[in-house]
């Protein structure tokens, strides 16, 4: 939430609760959602159980949501930026990003791309302990 507050002036979520059940994949990182956001966690659990949505949890702690996750990744403490940079690296390398959105609504993308070049899955594994996934 601190990141949201710094970027957007509020720690509130940037989407609606109903979006949770519309998503194909739900990613929870650095949040003990069940304890800190019990209403949201109930929507996530329902999406997983009743709607067959995939949940990925990235947290070194065995939080309750890990029981519902298709994948639970346990990065080394303090390595969140590295694995997120690695995720962005893969998104760009595999051409999974929306170029039109980036071109029309962002600045500095080429600087970001250059920064992310070294964050290969192998490089990220050395920092985070998260193995590359195929």
C-alpha positions in Angstrom: 0.0 0.0 0.0 2.9 2.3 0.6 3.8 2.1 -3.1 0.3 2.9 -4.1 0.2 5.8 -1.8 3.5 7.2 -3.2 2.4 6.7 -6.8 -1.2 7.6 -6.7 -1.7 9.5 -3.4 -3.8 6.8 -1.9 -3.2 3.3 -0.6 -6.5 2.1 -1.9 -6.8 -0.5 -4.6 -6.7 0.6 -8.2 -9.5 -1.7 -9.4 -12.9 -2.8 -8.2 -13.5 -5.8 -5.9 -15.7 -7.3 -8.7 -12.6 -7.4 -10.9 -11.2 -10.1 -8.7 -13.7 -12.7 -10.0 -13.3 -11.5 -13.6 -9.5 -12.0 -13.7 -8.0 -15.2 -15.0 -5.0 -15.0 -12.6 -4.8 -13.3 -9.2 -1.4 -12.3 -7.9 -0.9 -11.5 -4.2 2.5 -10.3 -3.1 3.6 -8.9 0.2 0.2 -8.9 1.7 -1.3 -11.0 4.4 -4.6 -10.6 2.7 -6.6 -12.9 5.0 -5.7 -11.0 8.2 -5.4 -7.5 6.8 -8.2 -7.5 4.2 -10.7 -10.2 5.1 -13.4 -9.1 2.7 -11.0 -9.1 -0.2 -9.6 -12.5 0.8 -13.2 -13.9 0.8 -13.6 -12.7 -2.8 -10.2 -14.3 -3.8 -11.1 -17.6 -2.2 -14.5 -17.6 -3.9 -12.9 -16.8 -7.3 -10.5 -19.7 -6.8 -13.0 -22.3 -5.5 -16.1 -21.4 -7.4 -14.8 -19.9 -10.6 -11.6 -21.8 -11.1 -9.3 -18.8 -11.1 -5.6 -19.2 -10.6 -4.0 -17.7 -7.6 -0.3 -16.9 -7.3 1.1 -15.9 -4.0 4.6 -14.4 -3.7 5.6 -14.0 -0.1 8.3 -15.6 2.0 5.7 -16.1 4.8 3.3 -19.1 4.8 0.3 -16.8 4.8 -3.2 -18.4 4.8 -3.8 -17.5 1.1 -0.9 -19.8 0.1 -3.2 -22.8 0.8 -5.4 -21.6 -2.1 -2.6 -20.8 -4.5 -1.7 -22.7 -7.6 1.8 -21.4 -7.1 3.4 -20.1 -3.9 6.7 -18.5 -4.5 9.0 -17.7 -1.5 11.5 -15.1 -2.5 14.4 -14.2 -0.2 13.6 -11.4 2.1 14.0 -7.9 0.6 14.1 -9.0 -3.0 10.7 -7.9 -4.2 12.1 -5.3 -6.6 14.3 -7.9 -8.2 11.5 -10.4 -8.9 9.1 -7.7 -10.1 11.9 -6.4 -12.5 12.3 -10.0 -13.6 8.6 -10.3 -14.3 8.7 -7.1 -16.3 11.7 -8.4 -18.2 9.8 -11.6 -19.3 6.7 -9.6 -20.2 8.8 -7.4 -22.5 11.0 -10.2 -23.8 8.0 -12.4 -24.7 6.2 -9.4 -26.2 3.3 -9.7 -23.8 2.9 -5.9 -23.3 0.5 -3.5 -25.0 2.7 -1.3 -27.2 -0.2 1.1 -28.1 -0.9 1.7 -24.4 2.7 2.3 -23.6 3.3 4.6 -26.5 0.2 6.7 -25.8 0.2 6.8 -22.0 3.7 6.4 -20.7 7.1 8.1 -20.8 10.6 6.6 -20.4 9.7 3.1 -21.6 13.0 2.6 -23.4 14.9 3.6 -20.2 12.9 0.9 -18.3 13.5 -1.7 -21.1 17.3 -1.0 -20.8 17.2 -1.2 -17.0 15.4 -4.6 -17.2 17.7 -6.2 -19.7 19.9 -7.8 -17.0 16.9 -9.2 -15.0 16.9 -12.5 -16.8 15.2 -15.4 -15.0 18.6 -16.8 -14.1 19.8 -13.4 -12.7 16.6 -13.1 -10.7 17.0 -16.6 -9.3 20.5 -15.8 -8.0 19.0 -12.8 -6.1 15.6 -14.0 -5.0 15.9 -17.8 -4.9 12.8 -18.1 -7.2 13.7 -20.6 -9.9 12.8 -19.8 -13.5 9.5 -21.3 -14.5 8.7 -22.8 -17.9 
